[in-house]
Amino acid sequence: MEHSNRRRARVAAAGSALALAAVASPGAAATSVCGGVARCHEVVRVDVNGDGVRDRVALARRGADGAGSGSVTVRVQVGPGRVLSTTRPTFFWSGGLWQGAATLDGRRGRELVVGHARGAHAEFFWVLTWRHGGLALLRAPGGQADWGVDGAANDVLGWQRLTDAPPGQVRHLVGERQPDGRMRGTVTTYQWTSGRWVRQARSVVDPLSRDRAGRWVGWHVTGLARY
């Protein structure tokens, strides 16, 4: 009888262990946003879909560093076992592709910014946002598919979001060398309204000093590296 009781106890313990494993297994499998994808790594945990819960964000790269043709896949885990992804091409991009996560259009959830193309001094970025249950491209004001920054002797480009600006407002900073050698700058303010960027204001800085032109270069948005 004692032997039989010990055997039943071992069987019950084994059954309990299997039940716990069955419960824990899906959760454990869901903890990796990369899910075995090659060359994938987690970059940040932020709320992407606007539900107030931080989501895991990862990048997977195809192609060599600086290659003329490659791609970046952005993966977002928005719940146990639910990973959404989108893939965008890259062009001569050297270095890390992750630029950061920021609030640009004012809607709930962060925008994700990754590299697209890189030249001698200009850089262009993909901005991804959450729309209709998945990741979608957020075009730059003016309609361009990507967002550019530049810092050269004759041209500067930057994007700015002031900390006290209303939600969904960004400023485009542009400086251009004139035939007489001076720099002329423009600051164009855009507001995200009814699903699109609307130009609100435009001011001219003429002349644009060398120091100020240098300060305009790159991203000036909380959550994003400058360049």
C-alpha positions in Angstrom: 0.0 0.0 0.0 2.8 2.4 0.9 4.6 1.6 -2.3 1.4 2.2 -4.3 0.8 5.6 -2.5 4.4 6.7 -3.3 3.9 5.7 -7.0 0.6 7.7 -7.2 2.4 10.7 -5.7 5.1 10.6 -8.3 2.6 10.3 -11.1 0.6 13.3 -9.7 3.8 15.4 -9.3 4.8 14.5 -12.9 1.3 15.5 -14.1 1.5 18.8 -12.3 4.9 19.5 -13.8 3.6 18.8 -17.3 0.6 21.0 -16.7 2.8 23.9 -15.6 5.0 23.4 -18.6 2.0 23.5 -20.9 0.9 26.8 -19.4 4.3 28.4 -19.3 5.4 27.3 -22.8 3.3 29.7 -24.9 4.4 32.6 -22.6 8.0 31.7 -22.8 7.8 31.4 -26.6 6.2 34.7 -26.8 8.9 36.6 -24.9 11.1 36.8 -28.0 10.1 39.5 -30.5 12.7 38.1 -32.9 11.3 34.5 -32.8 14.4 33.0 -34.3 14.8 35.5 -37.1 18.4 35.8 -38.3 20.3 39.0 -37.5 17.5 40.3 -35.3 17.9 42.2 -32.1 15.6 44.0 -29.7 16.1 47.8 -29.7 13.5 49.3 -27.4 10.3 48.8 -25.5 7.8 51.5 -26.0 4.0 51.8 -26.6 3.6 51.6 -30.4 -0.1 50.7 -30.9 -1.4 53.3 -28.4 -2.9 51.0 -25.8 -0.7 52.3 -23.0 1.4 49.1 -22.8 5.1 49.0 -23.8 5.7 46.8 -26.8 8.9 45.1 -27.8 10.6 46.4 -30.9 13.3 44.7 -32.8 15.2 45.1 -36.1 16.5 42.5 -38.6 18.9 43.6 -41.3 19.6 42.0 -44.7 22.7 42.9 -46.6 26.2 44.0 -45.5 26.9 47.2 -43.7 27.0 50.0 -46.3 25.7 47.7 -49.1 24.1 49.4 -52.1 21.0 47.2 -51.7 19.6 45.8 -48.5 16.6 45.9 -46.2 15.5 46.5 -42.6 12.6 44.6 -41.1 11.0 46.2 -38.1 9.2 43.8 -35.8 6.8 44.8 -33.0 5.4 42.4 -30.4 2.1 43.9 -29.3 0.9 40.9 -27.2 1.7 37.3 -26.3 2.4 35.5 -29.5 1.4 38.4 -31.7 4.3 40.0 -33.7 3.7 42.5 -36.6 6.4 43.4 -39.0 7.2 45.4 -42.1 10.3 45.5 -44.3 11.8 48.6 -46.0 14.7 48.8 -48.4 18.1 50.4 -47.4 20.6 52.0 -49.7 24.3 52.5 -48.8 23.5 52.7 -45.1 26.5 52.3 -42.8 26.3 51.8 -39.1 23.3 51.1 -36.9 19.8 51.5 -38.5 17.9 52.4 -35.3 17.3 56.1 -34.9 14.8 56.0 -32.1 11.1 56.2 -31.1 9.3 59.5 -30.9 5.9 61.2 -31.0 5.5 63.0 -34.4 1.9 63.0 -35.6 0.4 63.4 -32.1 -1.6 60.2 -32.2 -1.3 57.7 -29.4 1.7 55.4 -29.7 5.3 56.2 -30.8 6.6 56.5 -34.3 9.6 54.3 -35.1 12.5 55.8 -37.1 15.1 53.7 -39.0 17.7 54.4 -41.6 16.9 54.3 -45.3 19.7 55.8 -47.4 23.0 57.6 -46.6 25.2 59.8 -48.8 28.3 61.8 -48.2 26.5 64.1 -45.8 22.8 63.5 -46.2 20.7 60.9 -44.4 17.2 59.7 -45.1 15.0 57.8 -42.8 11.8 55.7 -42.8 9.2 56.7 -40.2 6.8 54.0 -39.2 3.6 54.4 -37.3 0.6 52.3 -36.2 -2.4 52.3 -38.5 -5.4 49.9 -38.8 -3.8 47.2 -36.7 -0.3 47.2 -38.2 2.8 49.2 -39.1 2.5 51.8 -41.9 4.7 54.4 -43.4 4.4 58.0 -42.1 5.3 60.3 -45.0 7.2 63.5 -44.4 5.4 66.8 -44.7 5.3 67.6 -48.4 4.6 64.0 -49.3 8.1 62.5 -49.5 8.2 58.9 -48.5 11.2 59.4 -46.3 12.5 62.2 -44.0 15.9 63.7 -44.8 18.5 65.6 -42.8 21.7 67.1 -44.2 24.7 69.1 -43.0 26.9 70.4 -45.8 28.6 73.7 -46.6 25.8 74.7 -49.0 22.7 73.0 -47.6 21.4 72.1 -44.1 18.2 70.2 -43.3 16.6 69.4 -40.0 13.4 68.4 -38.3 12.3 69.9 -35.0 9.6 69.3 -32.5 9.4 71.9 -29.7 8.7 70.5 -26.2 5.9 73.1 -25.7 4.4 72.6 -29.2 0.8 71.2 -29.5 0.6 67.5 -30.3 1.3 66.7 -34.0 3.3 69.8 -34.8 6.7 69.6 -36.4 9.0 72.2 -38.0 11.2 71.7 -41.1 14.5 73.6 -41.0 16.1 74.4 -44.3 19.3 76.4 -45.0 20.6 77.1 -48.5 23.7 78.9 -49.8 22.9 81.8 -52.0 24.8 83.0 -55.1 26.4 85.8 -53.1 27.7 83.4 -50.5 25.3 84.0 -47.7 23.0 81.4 -46.2 19.3 81.8 -46.2 17.0 79.8 -44.0 13.4 78.9 -43.8 11.4 77.4 -41.0 8.1 75.8 -42.1 5.6 74.6 -39.4 3.3 71.7 -40.1 0.4 70.3 -38.1 -1.0 66.8 -38.4 -4.7 67.4 -39.1 -7.4 64.9 -40.3 -4.9 62.3 -41.4 -2.4 64.6 -43.2 0.3 67.3 -42.7 -1.0 70.8 -43.1 1.3 73.8 -43.5 0.6 76.3 -40.8 3.4 78.9 -41.0 6.6 79.8 -42.8 9.3 82.2 -41.7 12.6 83.3 -43.3 15.9 83.8 -41.6 18.1 85.9 -43.9 21.0 85.8 -43.4 21.3 82.6 -41.6 24.5 82.6 -39.5 27.0 79.8 -39.8 26.5 78.8 -36.1 22.7 78.8 -36.4 22.8 76.8 -39.6 25.0 74.2 -37.8 22.5 73.9 -35.0 19.7 73.2 -37.5 21.2 70.0 -38.8 19.6 66.7 -38.0 16.8 65.6 -35.7 15.7 67.8 -32.8 13.0 65.6 -31.5 12.8 63.9 -28.1 13.5 60.2 -28.4 15.6 60.5 -31.6 19.3 60.6 -32.1 20.4 63.8 -33.8 22.0 62.0 -36.8 
